[in-house]
Amino acid sequence: MNPRVTAVTWGLAVTVAQVALPLSLRSRLPNPLATHWGVGGGADSSMSFPAYVAMETLFWAVPWLVALVVCERARTRRLGRTVWWGTLFGLGVLALGMNVTTVLANLDAPGWAAARLPGWQVVTVVAALVVAAGLAGYLGRGAPDEAGPAGHLPPRLRLRAGQRTVWVGHVANRWMNLVTLAALAAAGVLGLLWLAGPVPGAQAASVAPGLVLVAAAGALTTSLSVQVGDDRIALRFGPLGWPVRTIPLSRIQSAWSETLRPSQVGGWGFRGLPGSATIMLRGGECLVVGYRSGGRLAISVDDAERGASLINALIAERVQT
C-alpha cells in the first residue's frame, strides 16, 4: 500500500477517535475534567470539556500533518523509514492511550477532583507505545540501503607513487552555536546575579548545572572537522578538535558524496546505530564511507566529493586488501 495513503488513513482514524470518544460519553463526564495527575494517581489539574477535546485533537493532528509533509524526504533511507513509521504509529497509540485513560478516570466522577488514574494504565499506555513504534518501524524499514549512490561510481583521484595528500573538511551549525553561546551567557548572568545578591544561592545552584551541561555539550558538538590522509580518517569534534575518532582506511570499502537531510536520518546530531550511523550537523552534502563489513557512516561536511575521491584513491593505491 502507498505509504501516504496508509498515513492519511491512520491519521484520520485516530483523529476521529480522539474527538468521538469524549463526545460520546460527555453526559457521564464532569466539566471541567481532570487532565493532570499526581504521584499517587489523584487529579491535581483540570480543563474545560471543549479545551480538552481541542488539546487531545491537536496533540495528535500536529505531528501527523508534519509527518505527511516530510513523508517523501524522510523515507529515502532505511533509517528514515524506520523512524518515520515508528513515530507515526507510536504517537498515534500514545495519543489514543492518553485520551482513553483520561476519559476512564473521569467517567461518572462527581467532580474532577474525585477522578483517579491507576498506575497500571500508565504503564500499559507506555508499553503499547513502545510495541507499536517498534513493530511499525520494523515492518516499514524496507530494503537495506545501497552501498553507494545508485548509478554513480565512487570518485577516485590518481596519486603518484609516494605522493602525500591530505584533505580537510569542516562544518559548523550556527544555530547550535547560538544555543551554546546563549547558555554560556545565561550562566554568566546567573553568576553575577548570585554574587550581587538578587538570586539566592539555592536557586542558582539548581539552574547553573543545566546551563553548564548545555554549553559543554554544545561546545563539543556544534562543529566538526574531517581529515583524510595516510591510512586513516580523523573526525575532530568541537573548536578544540577533541574528542577525536579515527577510522583506519583498511576498514573502508569505498566512499562517496550524498545529499542528506535531517528528516532522512532521524534528526540532528548523532543518529543511527553502530554500523549505520550519521553525524548530522546540517542538511546537504555529506561524506559517506561504506565499510567492508557492510555498514556505513555519513558525515555532513563541506567539499565531501573531494574527500571521497581522496579516500578511494588511498584505498586503491595504499591499502592492502
N, C-alpha and C positions, 0 to 999 in steps of 0.2 A: 504494500500500500504506500501511496505517496506520503512522505513524512509531513508535509504541510497539511494535507488532509487529515492525517491522524492527529496532529497537534490541534487543529481547529476543532475537530470533533470532541477530543478530550477536554479542551478548554471550555467549549460551550456547555458540555455536560456538567463540569464542575461548577461553572458559573450559575447554571440553572439550579443545581442542588444547593449552592450557597444561599440563594435567595428563597427558594421554595421551602426549605426545611424550617427556618424560623417563622415564615409567614403561615405555614400550615398549622403551626402549634401556637400561634400568637395568643389565643384565648387562654392558654394554660401557662403563659409566661408572665412574670411580673414586669412592670415598666416603672423605673428602669431595670435593666438586667445586670446581674453580677458579671463582670468581664475580666477581673484580675483576682488572683488567689494568693494567699499567704502560704507559709511553710506547712501549716497543718491542714491545708485544704479549705480553709474558711475564706469567704469573699472579703476583699478589702478595697474594692473599687467597682464603680458601676457606670453604665452608659445607657442613654435612652434607646428605645427599640429601633427607631429609624437610623440613628447613628450607628448602632451595632450592625444592622444589615448592610449599611453602606461600607463600614470598615471591613467586614468579612469579605464582601464582594471585591473591594479594591485590593485587599491583601493578596488575592489570587489573580485578579484581572491584570494588574500592572505587570508582574513578571511574566505572565502568559503572553501578553502583547509584545513585550520586549523579546521573548523567545521567538515569536513569529517573525519579527523584524530581522533578527540575526540568523535565521534558520539556515539559509544557503551558505553564508560565510562560515558559520560555526561548524558545519558538518563536512567540511572539505577534508578534514583529517580524522583519523580514528579516535584520538584523544578528544577532539572537539565533539565528535558524535556521541561518545560515551558521556561526557559532561552534559551535553545538551539534552539528551534523552533522560538521564538521571535527574537533572534539575527539573525538567518539565513535569515528570510524573511524581518525583519526590515532593515538590512543593504543592502539587495538586492534592496528594494524600495528606500532607500536613495541614493545608487549609481546610479540607473536609473534616479531618480529625479534630481540629480546634473548634470548628463550628458544632459538630455533633456533641462533643464533650461539654461545651458551654451550654448548649440547649438542654442537655440532660441534667446538668447541675441546677439549672433554673426551673426545670419542669415542675409545676404545681407548688413551687415555693411561695409562701405568703408574702415575701419581700426579698429584695436582692441580698440583704444581709444574712438571710437564712440559707442561701444556696451553699452547697458543699461540693467540692470536686475531689473524688477519690484519687489517691496517688497512683493506683494501678492503671487508671485510664490514661494518665500522662505517659506512663511507661509504654502502654500499648500503642499510643499515637507515635511516639518516637521510634519504637520497633517497626511499625508499619512504614514510617518514612524511610528508614534505612533499607528495609527489604524492597520497597517499591523503587527507590532510587538505584539500588544495586542491580536489581533484576532488569529494569528498563535500560540502564547503561550497558549492561552485558549483552542483552538481546539486540540493542541498537548500534553496537560498536562497529559492525560491518567488517569488511576485509582489512587485513593489515595494510599499512601504508607502503607504497613502493619504496625501494631502496634509494631512488633518486627521482628527479623530476621526469615525468613521462615524456618520451620522445626527445630527450635532451641529454647528450653525452656530457659528463662532468668535464669542465675545462681543465687544461693542463699546460703549464709553461714548459719551455725547453731550457734546461740548465746545462751549462758547460761543465765538463768534468772538474770537480774540485771547487766549483763556484759556491760561495756562501751568500745566501739571500735570506733576508728577514722581512716579514710583513707584520705591521702592527695596525690593528683596527680598534676604534674606540666608539663608545656610545654612552650617552647620559640621558636621564629622564628629568627634564626641568621641573615638572610638576612634583616629582618625588623630592627634588632638591628644595623646592619651596616649602614642602611639608616639613622637611628636616630643619630648614632654617627657622620656620615658624615655631617648631618645638624647642629649638635652642633659645630663640628669643623669649618664648613664654617661660622657660626655665630661668633665664636671666632676670626677667621682670619679677618672677615669683621670689627669687632670692633677694632682690633689692627690697621688695615689699616686706619680706620677713625681717631683714636687717633693720628696716626703718620702723617696724612695729605694727603696721596696719593688718598684716596677715599673721595669725598665730602660728607657732611652730608646728603644732599638730596638723593643721590644715596643709601647711607647706610640705610636711613630710609625707602626707597621704597623696599629694598630687605630683610632687617632684619625680619620684621613681618612674612613673608612667611617661612623663615628658622626656626624661633622660633615655629611657628604653627606646622610645620612638626615634629620638635623634641619633642614637647609636646604631640602630637597625638601618635607618635611612642613610647614614654615612657609609655603611658597608654595601648597600645595595642600589644606590642611585646611579652609579656609573660602573663601567666595565671596560677593560682593555683586553684584547686578544692578541697574543704574539705567536707567530708561526716561524719556526727556524730550527735548523739542525734536525733533531729527531723527536721533537715534541711540540705540542700546543700548550701554551700557558695562558690561563684565564686569571686575570688580576682584578679583584673587586675593590671598589671604593677609590677615593682620591689618593690614598697611600699605597695602592696596589697590593693590599692584603685583606683577606686571605688569598692564597694562590692555589689554583688547581691545575695540575699538569696531566696531559693525555699523551702517552707515547704514540708516535706515528705507527708503530708496529701493530697497534690495536685497530687502526682505521683502514677500511676498505677503499673509500673514496669520499670526496667532499664536493659540495655544490652550493649554489646560491638559490634561495627560495623566498618568496614573499609570503609572510605570515602575519596574521592579526591576532590580538589577544583573544578575540571570540573563538578563534580556531583551536586554541591550545588550552583554554580553560581560564584565561585571565592574565593578570600582570604578575611579574616576579618569577619565581621558580615553580614550574608546572610539570606534571607528569610523574613518572616513576623511574628508578634507575634502569637504564637500557632504552628508555624512550622518553626523554625529558626535553624541556625547553626553558631557556633563560630569556624571558620576555621583558625588556625594559622599554621598548617602543615598537609599535607596529611597523611593518615594512620589510626591507631587505634583511635576510638572516643567513648566517653561515651555518650550513648543516653538514655534520660529519656522520657517515654511516660506518658503524663498527663491523668488524669481521664476524662478530658473534650474531649479527642480525639487528642490533638495536641502533639507535640514532640519538644525536644531541643537536638541537637547534639553538643558535645564539643570535639574538638581534644585535647586529653590529654593522657599522658603515663599511663600504667597499668590500662586501663579502665575496663578490665574484673573484676579485684579485686574490684574496686569501685562499679561496677554494682552489684556484689554479696552482698556487704555490704548494699547497698540501698535496695535491695529486702528483705534481712533479717530484716532490721529495719522496713520496711513497714509491713512485715508479723507478727512481734512479738511486735511492739510498737505503731503502728499507728492504731487507731480505725477507721474502715470503716463504 
